[in-house]
Amino acid sequence: MPTIRWSVDDQELELTDRGALGVKLAVPGQPPLAIPPMTLGAWPVPFPERALVLRTVRNLNAVRFQLLSDGHLVPRSRAPRRRMRAMDDARCAAHPELAAYAVCLRCGTHACKPCTPDGVLCAPCMARATDDEIAQARRLRRLGLTTALALGASVLFTGLLVHGPRLVETGIGALVLSLVVAGRGLLAERRERARHLPTAMDP
């Protein structure tokens, strides 16, 4: 069962995707949030002093999970990340009239609570981190499609070389299936963008 983690204000939120049985988001101090499988939408997450939303978006024919805090995408955390607390007299770099809530783990900027939507990174660094995640997802998507097409083409080529009709059929089938799956996903993403719905490839 794939697990995804996010860090927000020194708390770890953990999402478990149980396939056809649905999805559960464990929130500290709250009952688990249950989400139906393969369903696109947005669900509010109870969390003190933050507007958290769990969003499911399309990635070709798969569903991808995103967490938003105060309207900002929260990058996933592979290991627990804790807030770097600012000194008592530190002020926010963007709002000197406000006390600093945290020191950004990425750039070291002092930030007030509104300026650090997850309590770990400042808003600009969060945007850069989520851009990196989206770029990685794009690379993995291209790699997956390229690998599937290359495998199908190699089976087809081998079948032609050895005059094996079954290999030729398998190679053609793999190529057609890869193109159909990718094409359907891309068309669905395009339709959703036209309706102003987010997809996994959008920041």
ChimeraX commands (.cxc) that place a marker at each C-alpha (Angstrom):
marker #1 position 0.00,0.00,0.00 radius 0.5
marker #1 position 1.66,3.27,-1.12 radius 0.5
marker #1 position 2.10,5.84,1.65 radius 0.5
marker #1 position 2.51,9.61,1.24 radius 0.5
marker #1 position 3.60,11.97,4.03 radius 0.5
marker #1 position 3.38,15.72,4.53 radius 0.5
marker #1 position 4.72,17.89,7.37 radius 0.5
marker #1 position 2.62,20.83,8.59 radius 0.5
marker #1 position 3.36,22.78,11.79 radius 0.5
marker #1 position 5.42,19.96,13.39 radius 0.5
marker #1 position 2.70,17.41,12.62 radius 0.5
marker #1 position 2.97,14.49,10.22 radius 0.5
marker #1 position -0.01,13.71,7.99 radius 0.5
marker #1 position 0.10,10.26,6.41 radius 0.5
marker #1 position -1.99,9.10,3.47 radius 0.5
marker #1 position -2.42,5.40,2.72 radius 0.5
marker #1 position -3.77,4.37,-0.68 radius 0.5
marker #1 position -5.47,1.00,-0.29 radius 0.5
marker #1 position -6.51,0.73,-3.93 radius 0.5
marker #1 position -10.11,-0.41,-4.38 radius 0.5
marker #1 position -10.69,-0.17,-0.60 radius 0.5
marker #1 position -10.21,3.59,-0.70 radius 0.5
marker #1 position -7.81,6.13,0.73 radius 0.5
marker #1 position -7.23,7.14,4.35 radius 0.5
marker #1 position -5.51,10.27,5.58 radius 0.5
marker #1 position -4.26,10.06,9.16 radius 0.5
marker #1 position -4.34,13.47,10.87 radius 0.5
marker #1 position -2.85,13.78,14.39 radius 0.5
marker #1 position -5.59,14.13,16.99 radius 0.5
marker #1 position -8.40,13.54,14.47 radius 0.5
marker #1 position -10.23,10.46,13.17 radius 0.5
marker #1 position -8.84,9.31,9.80 radius 0.5
marker #1 position -10.28,11.04,6.76 radius 0.5
marker #1 position -11.69,8.43,4.35 radius 0.5
marker #1 position -11.81,9.12,0.60 radius 0.5
marker #1 position -13.40,6.86,-2.04 radius 0.5
marker #1 position -10.98,5.26,-4.53 radius 0.5
marker #1 position -10.31,6.80,-7.96 radius 0.5
marker #1 position -12.40,9.88,-7.20 radius 0.5
marker #1 position -11.35,13.39,-8.25 radius 0.5
marker #1 position -12.26,16.18,-5.87 radius 0.5
marker #1 position -11.25,18.14,-2.77 radius 0.5
marker #1 position -11.81,17.37,0.90 radius 0.5
marker #1 position -11.29,19.79,3.82 radius 0.5
marker #1 position -8.92,18.43,6.47 radius 0.5
marker #1 position -9.52,19.44,10.11 radius 0.5
marker #1 position -6.36,21.12,11.37 radius 0.5
marker #1 position -5.80,23.88,13.94 radius 0.5
marker #1 position -5.23,27.38,12.54 radius 0.5
marker #1 position -4.70,26.17,8.96 radius 0.5
marker #1 position -7.05,25.74,6.02 radius 0.5
marker #1 position -5.93,22.29,4.86 radius 0.5
marker #1 position -7.46,20.63,1.81 radius 0.5
marker #1 position -6.67,17.21,0.38 radius 0.5
marker #1 position -7.09,17.27,-3.39 radius 0.5
marker #1 position -7.17,14.37,-5.83 radius 0.5
marker #1 position -6.14,15.20,-9.39 radius 0.5
marker #1 position -5.58,13.28,-12.61 radius 0.5
marker #1 position -2.20,11.98,-13.77 radius 0.5
marker #1 position -3.09,10.39,-17.13 radius 0.5
marker #1 position -5.39,7.55,-16.02 radius 0.5
marker #1 position -4.17,7.52,-12.41 radius 0.5
marker #1 position -5.10,9.63,-9.39 radius 0.5
marker #1 position -2.50,11.77,-7.63 radius 0.5
marker #1 position -2.89,13.25,-4.15 radius 0.5
marker #1 position -2.04,16.83,-3.22 radius 0.5
marker #1 position -2.26,18.64,0.11 radius 0.5
marker #1 position -2.90,22.39,0.18 radius 0.5
marker #1 position -2.30,24.56,3.23 radius 0.5
marker #1 position -3.81,28.05,3.13 radius 0.5
marker #1 position -4.03,27.69,-0.66 radius 0.5
marker #1 position -0.39,26.60,-1.16 radius 0.5
marker #1 position 0.66,23.14,-2.37 radius 0.5
marker #1 position 2.61,21.36,0.36 radius 0.5
marker #1 position 5.61,19.34,-0.88 radius 0.5
marker #1 position 5.76,15.71,0.18 radius 0.5
marker #1 position 8.21,14.77,2.92 radius 0.5
marker #1 position 10.19,11.54,2.76 radius 0.5
marker #1 position 11.23,11.94,6.40 radius 0.5
marker #1 position 9.65,13.88,9.28 radius 0.5
marker #1 position 10.44,17.60,9.05 radius 0.5
marker #1 position 10.18,19.83,12.07 radius 0.5
marker #1 position 9.81,23.56,12.25 radius 0.5
marker #1 position 13.01,25.49,12.81 radius 0.5
marker #1 position 11.85,27.88,15.50 radius 0.5
marker #1 position 12.84,31.53,15.26 radius 0.5
marker #1 position 14.29,33.38,18.26 radius 0.5
marker #1 position 11.75,35.22,20.40 radius 0.5
marker #1 position 12.76,38.67,19.14 radius 0.5
marker #1 position 13.03,37.70,15.44 radius 0.5
marker #1 position 10.73,39.45,12.96 radius 0.5
marker #1 position 9.25,38.25,9.67 radius 0.5
marker #1 position 11.35,39.29,6.67 radius 0.5
marker #1 position 8.26,40.26,4.63 radius 0.5
marker #1 position 6.23,41.70,7.53 radius 0.5
marker #1 position 8.58,43.33,10.07 radius 0.5
marker #1 position 5.61,44.24,12.26 radius 0.5
marker #1 position 4.94,40.50,12.86 radius 0.5
marker #1 position 6.98,38.09,14.95 radius 0.5
marker #1 position 8.74,35.31,13.06 radius 0.5
marker #1 position 7.05,31.92,13.44 radius 0.5
marker #1 position 9.76,29.83,11.75 radius 0.5
marker #1 position 13.03,29.91,9.85 radius 0.5
marker #1 position 12.65,28.45,6.35 radius 0.5
marker #1 position 14.57,25.16,6.14 radius 0.5
marker #1 position 15.50,25.86,2.52 radius 0.5
marker #1 position 16.59,29.50,2.37 radius 0.5
marker #1 position 16.90,30.50,6.05 radius 0.5
marker #1 position 14.41,33.38,5.79 radius 0.5
marker #1 position 12.50,34.36,8.93 radius 0.5
marker #1 position 8.77,34.06,8.24 radius 0.5
marker #1 position 5.56,34.76,10.12 radius 0.5
marker #1 position 2.83,32.10,10.19 radius 0.5
marker #1 position 1.00,33.34,7.06 radius 0.5
marker #1 position 4.35,33.45,5.18 radius 0.5
marker #1 position 5.15,29.79,5.97 radius 0.5
marker #1 position 1.99,27.83,5.08 radius 0.5
marker #1 position 3.41,24.53,6.32 radius 0.5
marker #1 position 5.55,25.91,9.16 radius 0.5
marker #1 position 8.62,24.39,7.50 radius 0.5
marker #1 position 9.26,26.35,4.29 radius 0.5
marker #1 position 8.48,29.91,3.30 radius 0.5
marker #1 position 5.87,30.30,0.55 radius 0.5
marker #1 position 8.37,30.93,-2.32 radius 0.5
marker #1 position 10.43,27.87,-1.32 radius 0.5
marker #1 position 7.25,25.79,-1.08 radius 0.5
marker #1 position 6.38,26.83,-4.64 radius 0.5
marker #1 position 9.88,25.86,-5.84 radius 0.5
marker #1 position 9.69,22.51,-4.03 radius 0.5
marker #1 position 6.30,21.66,-5.56 radius 0.5
marker #1 position 7.58,22.76,-9.00 radius 0.5
marker #1 position 10.43,20.25,-8.52 radius 0.5
marker #1 position 7.89,17.53,-7.65 radius 0.5
marker #1 position 5.82,18.28,-10.74 radius 0.5
marker #1 position 8.94,18.29,-12.94 radius 0.5
marker #1 position 9.91,14.89,-11.51 radius 0.5
marker #1 position 6.39,13.56,-12.16 radius 0.5
marker #1 position 6.65,14.76,-15.78 radius 0.5
marker #1 position 10.01,13.01,-16.17 radius 0.5
marker #1 position 8.66,9.77,-14.70 radius 0.5
marker #1 position 5.62,9.96,-16.97 radius 0.5
marker #1 position 7.78,10.42,-20.08 radius 0.5
marker #1 position 10.10,7.63,-18.92 radius 0.5
marker #1 position 7.18,5.26,-18.34 radius 0.5
marker #1 position 5.67,5.90,-21.77 radius 0.5
marker #1 position 9.04,5.72,-23.52 radius 0.5
marker #1 position 9.87,2.43,-21.76 radius 0.5
marker #1 position 6.49,0.89,-22.69 radius 0.5
marker #1 position 6.87,1.94,-26.34 radius 0.5
marker #1 position 10.48,0.74,-26.49 radius 0.5
marker #1 position 9.51,-2.63,-25.00 radius 0.5
marker #1 position 6.64,-3.04,-27.45 radius 0.5
marker #1 position 8.85,-2.04,-30.39 radius 0.5
marker #1 position 11.62,-4.46,-29.34 radius 0.5
marker #1 position 9.15,-7.36,-29.06 radius 0.5
marker #1 position 7.69,-6.46,-32.47 radius 0.5
marker #1 position 11.17,-6.19,-34.03 radius 0.5
marker #1 position 12.22,-9.53,-32.50 radius 0.5
marker #1 position 9.07,-11.16,-33.84 radius 0.5
marker #1 position 9.79,-9.84,-37.34 radius 0.5
marker #1 position 13.38,-11.09,-37.16 radius 0.5
marker #1 position 12.50,-14.62,-36.06 radius 0.5
marker #1 position 9.26,-14.75,-38.06 radius 0.5
marker #1 position 7.23,-15.29,-34.89 radius 0.5
marker #1 position 3.63,-14.20,-35.46 radius 0.5
marker #1 position 2.82,-14.35,-31.72 radius 0.5
marker #1 position 5.72,-12.04,-30.89 radius 0.5
marker #1 position 4.62,-9.65,-33.64 radius 0.5
marker #1 position 1.06,-9.62,-32.28 radius 0.5
marker #1 position 2.31,-9.08,-28.72 radius 0.5
marker #1 position 4.56,-6.20,-29.82 radius 0.5
marker #1 position 1.77,-4.51,-31.78 radius 0.5
marker #1 position -0.63,-5.01,-28.87 radius 0.5
marker #1 position 1.82,-3.46,-26.40 radius 0.5
marker #1 position 2.39,-0.45,-28.67 radius 0.5
marker #1 position -1.32,0.12,-29.26 radius 0.5
marker #1 position -2.18,-0.32,-25.57 radius 0.5
marker #1 position 0.51,2.15,-24.48 radius 0.5
marker #1 position -0.66,4.76,-26.98 radius 0.5
marker #1 position -4.34,4.27,-26.11 radius 0.5
marker #1 position -3.76,4.57,-22.34 radius 0.5
marker #1 position -1.57,7.67,-22.72 radius 0.5
marker #1 position -3.91,9.23,-25.28 radius 0.5
marker #1 position -7.01,8.72,-23.13 radius 0.5
marker #1 position -5.26,10.21,-20.12 radius 0.5
marker #1 position -4.02,13.24,-22.06 radius 0.5
marker #1 position -7.49,13.87,-23.54 radius 0.5
marker #1 position -9.07,13.62,-20.09 radius 0.5
marker #1 position -6.51,16.07,-18.70 radius 0.5
marker #1 position -7.22,18.47,-21.57 radius 0.5
marker #1 position -10.98,18.31,-20.96 radius 0.5
marker #1 position -10.47,18.98,-17.24 radius 0.5
marker #1 position -8.18,21.95,-17.90 radius 0.5
marker #1 position -10.86,23.36,-20.24 radius 0.5
marker #1 position -13.25,23.16,-17.26 radius 0.5
marker #1 position -10.61,24.94,-15.12 radius 0.5
marker #1 position -9.99,21.81,-13.03 radius 0.5
marker #1 position -6.42,21.15,-11.81 radius 0.5
marker #1 position -4.38,18.14,-12.91 radius 0.5
marker #1 position -1.24,16.60,-11.42 radius 0.5
marker #1 position 0.88,18.45,-13.97 radius 0.5
marker #1 position -0.36,21.91,-12.94 radius 0.5
marker #1 position 1.40,23.95,-10.23 radius 0.5
marker link #1:1,2 radius 0.2
marker link #1:2,3 radius 0.2
marker link #1:3,4 radius 0.2
marker link #1:4,5 radius 0.2
marker link #1:5,6 radius 0.2
marker link #1:6,7 radius 0.2
marker link #1:7,8 radius 0.2
marker link #1:8,9 radius 0.2
marker link #1:9,10 radius 0.2
marker link #1:10,11 radius 0.2
marker link #1:11,12 radius 0.2
marker link #1:12,13 radius 0.2
marker link #1:13,14 radius 0.2
marker link #1:14,15 radius 0.2
marker link #1:15,16 radius 0.2
marker link #1:16,17 radius 0.2
marker link #1:17,18 radius 0.2
marker link #1:18,19 radius 0.2
marker link #1:19,20 radius 0.2
marker link #1:20,21 radius 0.2
marker link #1:21,22 radius 0.2
marker link #1:22,23 radius 0.2
marker link #1:23,24 radius 0.2
marker link #1:24,25 radius 0.2
marker link #1:25,26 radius 0.2
marker link #1:26,27 radius 0.2
marker link #1:27,28 radius 0.2
marker link #1:28,29 radius 0.2
marker link #1:29,30 radius 0.2
marker link #1:30,31 radius 0.2
marker link #1:31,32 radius 0.2
marker link #1:32,33 radius 0.2
marker link #1:33,34 radius 0.2
marker link #1:34,35 radius 0.2
marker link #1:35,36 radius 0.2
marker link #1:36,37 radius 0.2
marker link #1:37,38 radius 0.2
marker link #1:38,39 radius 0.2
marker link #1:39,40 radius 0.2
marker link #1:40,41 radius 0.2
marker link #1:41,42 radius 0.2
marker link #1:42,43 radius 0.2
marker link #1:43,44 radius 0.2
marker link #1:44,45 radius 0.2
marker link #1:45,46 radius 0.2
marker link #1:46,47 radius 0.2
marker link #1:47,48 radius 0.2
marker link #1:48,49 radius 0.2
marker link #1:49,50 radius 0.2
marker link #1:50,51 radius 0.2
marker link #1:51,52 radius 0.2
marker link #1:52,53 radius 0.2
marker link #1:53,54 radius 0.2
marker link #1:54,55 radius 0.2
marker link #1:55,56 radius 0.2
marker link #1:56,57 radius 0.2
marker link #1:57,58 radius 0.2
marker link #1:58,59 radius 0.2
marker link #1:59,60 radius 0.2
marker link #1:60,61 radius 0.2
marker link #1:61,62 radius 0.2
marker link #1:62,63 radius 0.2
marker link #1:63,64 radius 0.2
marker link #1:64,65 radius 0.2
marker link #1:65,66 radius 0.2
marker link #1:66,67 radius 0.2
marker link #1:67,68 radius 0.2
marker link #1:68,69 radius 0.2
marker link #1:69,70 radius 0.2
marker link #1:70,71 radius 0.2
marker link #1:71,72 radius 0.2
marker link #1:72,73 radius 0.2
marker link #1:73,74 radius 0.2
marker link #1:74,75 radius 0.2
marker link #1:75,76 radius 0.2
marker link #1:76,77 radius 0.2
marker link #1:77,78 radius 0.2
marker link #1:78,79 radius 0.2
marker link #1:79,80 radius 0.2
marker link #1:80,81 radius 0.2
marker link #1:81,82 radius 0.2
marker link #1:82,83 radius 0.2
marker link #1:83,84 radius 0.2
marker link #1:84,85 radius 0.2
marker link #1:85,86 radius 0.2
marker link #1:86,87 radius 0.2
marker link #1:87,88 radius 0.2
marker link #1:88,89 radius 0.2
marker link #1:89,90 radius 0.2
marker link #1:90,91 radius 0.2
marker link #1:91,92 radius 0.2
marker link #1:92,93 radius 0.2
marker link #1:93,94 radius 0.2
marker link #1:94,95 radius 0.2
marker link #1:95,96 radius 0.2
marker link #1:96,97 radius 0.2
marker link #1:97,98 radius 0.2
marker link #1:98,99 radius 0.2
marker link #1:99,100 radius 0.2
marker link #1:100,101 radius 0.2
marker link #1:101,102 radius 0.2
marker link #1:102,103 radius 0.2
marker link #1:103,104 radius 0.2
marker link #1:104,105 radius 0.2
marker link #1:105,106 radius 0.2
marker link #1:106,107 radius 0.2
marker link #1:107,108 radius 0.2
marker link #1:108,109 radius 0.2
marker link #1:109,110 radius 0.2
marker link #1:110,111 radius 0.2
marker link #1:111,112 radius 0.2
marker link #1:112,113 radius 0.2
marker link #1:113,114 radius 0.2
marker link #1:114,115 radius 0.2
marker link #1:115,116 radius 0.2
marker link #1:116,117 radius 0.2
marker link #1:117,118 radius 0.2
marker link #1:118,119 radius 0.2
marker link #1:119,120 radius 0.2
marker link #1:120,121 radius 0.2
marker link #1:121,122 radius 0.2
marker link #1:122,123 radius 0.2
marker link #1:123,124 radius 0.2
marker link #1:124,125 radius 0.2
marker link #1:125,126 radius 0.2
marker link #1:126,127 radius 0.2
marker link #1:127,128 radius 0.2
marker link #1:128,129 radius 0.2
marker link #1:129,130 radius 0.2
marker link #1:130,131 radius 0.2
marker link #1:131,132 radius 0.2
marker link #1:132,133 radius 0.2
marker link #1:133,134 radius 0.2
marker link #1:134,135 radius 0.2
marker link #1:135,136 radius 0.2
marker link #1:136,137 radius 0.2
marker link #1:137,138 radius 0.2
marker link #1:138,139 radius 0.2
marker link #1:139,140 radius 0.2
marker link #1:140,141 radius 0.2
marker link #1:141,142 radius 0.2
marker link #1:142,143 radius 0.2
marker link #1:143,144 radius 0.2
marker link #1:144,145 radius 0.2
marker link #1:145,146 radius 0.2
marker link #1:146,147 radius 0.2
marker link #1:147,148 radius 0.2
marker link #1:148,149 radius 0.2
marker link #1:149,150 radius 0.2
marker link #1:150,151 radius 0.2
marker link #1:151,152 radius 0.2
marker link #1:152,153 radius 0.2
marker link #1:153,154 radius 0.2
marker link #1:154,155 radius 0.2
marker link #1:155,156 radius 0.2
marker link #1:156,157 radius 0.2
marker link #1:157,158 radius 0.2
marker link #1:158,159 radius 0.2
marker link #1:159,160 radius 0.2
marker link #1:160,161 radius 0.2
marker link #1:161,162 radius 0.2
marker link #1:162,163 radius 0.2
marker link #1:163,164 radius 0.2
marker link #1:164,165 radius 0.2
marker link #1:165,166 radius 0.2
marker link #1:166,167 radius 0.2
marker link #1:167,168 radius 0.2
marker link #1:168,169 radius 0.2
marker link #1:169,170 radius 0.2
marker link #1:170,171 radius 0.2
marker link #1:171,172 radius 0.2
marker link #1:172,173 radius 0.2
marker link #1:173,174 radius 0.2
marker link #1:174,175 radius 0.2
marker link #1:175,176 radius 0.2
marker link #1:176,177 radius 0.2
marker link #1:177,178 radius 0.2
marker link #1:178,179 radius 0.2
marker link #1:179,180 radius 0.2
marker link #1:180,181 radius 0.2
marker link #1:181,182 radius 0.2
marker link #1:182,183 radius 0.2
marker link #1:183,184 radius 0.2
marker link #1:184,185 radius 0.2
marker link #1:185,186 radius 0.2
marker link #1:186,187 radius 0.2
marker link #1:187,188 radius 0.2
marker link #1:188,189 radius 0.2
marker link #1:189,190 radius 0.2
marker link #1:190,191 radius 0.2
marker link #1:191,192 radius 0.2
marker link #1:192,193 radius 0.2
marker link #1:193,194 radius 0.2
marker link #1:194,195 radius 0.2
marker link #1:195,196 radius 0.2
marker link #1:196,197 radius 0.2
marker link #1:197,198 radius 0.2
marker link #1:198,199 radius 0.2
marker link #1:199,200 radius 0.2
marker link #1:200,201 radius 0.2
marker link #1:201,202 radius 0.2
marker link #1:202,203 radius 0.2
view
